[in-house]
Amino acid sequence: MVILKYHLTEEEYFEFNYYTSWASPQRRGYRTRYYLRILFWYSLIMSLYLFGNRNYNTNLGAIIFGVVAITYFLLIPTLIKKEIRQRVRGTLAMPENEHVLEEAEVTIMDTGIVDKDPATETKYSWEAIVWKTETPTSYYLYTNSHHAIVIPKRVMTNDQDRQELKRLFDQHLPLSSEFADK
């Protein structure tokens, strides 16, 4: 059994939201469609402008549009992060979400997982975990496509907790739960 008590930081909550809504491998199709949609509309606007304006140097216009397009495409990840960060701050500012960053206690044992905070207590069987993801800073134990138990690695202060957590994950989470997001 591993008992972890911690306060999730705003940055950890942001990282979880960014990973879940944009950066995770299962969002690859969404990211591809997002970029293709932008490319389509930008190309359409550029074509209409360049071919509709016969008095304009088409080569120069294409170069200018190309430079702007490349710059925008390079800025997209930064813009997405900014948008998600604003959404997270807005969520955390709502009174009904104030408990998100308050102290949580997660108990992980052979019979399942208990996740408690000042507002809720939820018990999960191991079958409720549909996939597990490990990032450089946290473990995400997803119970559906948008909700996970977030366990920051920083809270495991000794090797005994790390080894016990690994044992519990290896024993109770099927290997497919780790490959579900690939």
N, C-alpha and C positions, 0 to 999 in steps of 0.2 A: 504494500500500500504506500502511496505517495500522497502527502498532503502539501499543497502549495497555496500560500497566501501572498497576494500581491495586488497592487494597484496597476491597472493597465494605463500606460501613458497615452497622451493624445497622439504622439507619433506612432506608437504601436497600433493604435486603433486606425489611424490613417493608412499605415502599411497594409493592414488586413484588408481594408476597403479598396485600396489601390490594386492589390493582388487579385482580390476576388472579382472586381468589376472590370479590370483592364489587363493586368500583366500575366495572369495564370495561363498555362498551356491550353486549357479548355476554352479560353476566350480568343484563341488564335483566329478562328473563323470570323468572329465579330470584328477583330482588329483589321483583318484583310478586307472585309466588306466596307469598313469605315474608310480606309485609305482609298479603295477603288471608287467609292461614292464621291469622295472629294476630288479624286483625279478626273472622274467623268465630268462633274459639273465645272471644274476649273477649265478642262480642255474645251468643253462646249462654249463657255463664256469667251475664252481666248480665241477660239475659231470664229465665233460670230463677230467679235470685235475686229480681228485682223482682216477677215474677208469682207466685212461690211464697210470698212474704212479704206477705200482704194487710194486715198491720197497719202497714206501712211507707209513708211518703209517697213515692209512685212518682216524682213530679216531682223531688223533692230527690235521690232515689237515682239517677235518670237523669243529673242534673247532676253528681253526685259521680263516677259511673262515666265520664261524658264527659270530665271534667277529668283523671281518672286515665288514660284512654285516650289523650287528646291528649298528655299529658306523656310517657307511655311511647313513643308513636310518634315524638316529637321526640328521645327518648333512644336510639332504636334505632341510628342510625349510630355514636354514641359507644360503645355497648355492643358493636357488631360490631367496631369498631376495637380495643377492649380485648381481646376474645376472640382476634382474629387476632394482636395483639401478644404475648399470652401463648403462643399456639401457636408463633410465631416464636422466642421466647425458649426454649421447650422444645426446639424443633428444634435450635437453635444450642448448647444445653447438652449434647446428645448427642455423645459422643466421635467417632462416625463422621461427624459433620457439621462438625467443627472447621475443615476446610479451606475452608468456604464463605466465611468472611471473611478468609482469608489472601490474599496477593498473587496476583492473576490477571494473565495476559498474553493479550490478545486481539489477534490479527493478522487484519486484514481486507484482502483482496486480490481481484484479479479472478478468481482460481481458487476462492475460497471463504473460509471463516472457520476459524481455528484458535483454540480456547479452551483455555488451559492454566492449571492451578493446581498446587500441590504434590502433589496426589493423582491428578490426571487430565490427559489431553490428548485433546481431541476435535476432529476435523476435520469441518466441515460444508460440503457443496456449497451453492450459493445456492438450489437447489431444496428443500433441507431447511428453509428458512425459510418457514413457512406464513403468517405475517403479522408486520408491524412496527407497533409502537405507539410514539408519542413522547409523553412526559409532560413537565411543566415541568422535571423534573430528570434524566430518563434516556430512553434508547432501550431498548425490549424487542424482541428478535428471537426470536419464538416458534418453537420446533421442534415443539411440540404444544400442546394446550390448557392445560397446566400448567407447562411448562418453557420458559424463555427465556434467551438470553444477555443479561445486564443490563449496559448500558454507561452509566455515569453521565456526564452532560454535563460535569461539573466536570473530568474528566480530559483533555478536549480543550483544551489551553492555548493553541493558536495557530490562526489563521484557516486556515492551510494544511491542518491535520488536519481541521478542520470541512468545508472545501470538498472535500477528497478523500473523506471519509466520505459526504458528500451525493452526490458523483459515483458512488461505488460503489453506494449504495442506489438511486439513480435508474436506473443502468444495469442492475443485476442483480435488483432486486426489482420484480416487476410492480406496476402501480398497484393491482391488486386486493388485494395484500397489505396495503395501507394502509387499505383500506375494509372489510376482512374483519370488523373489530370494530365496525362502525357499524350 
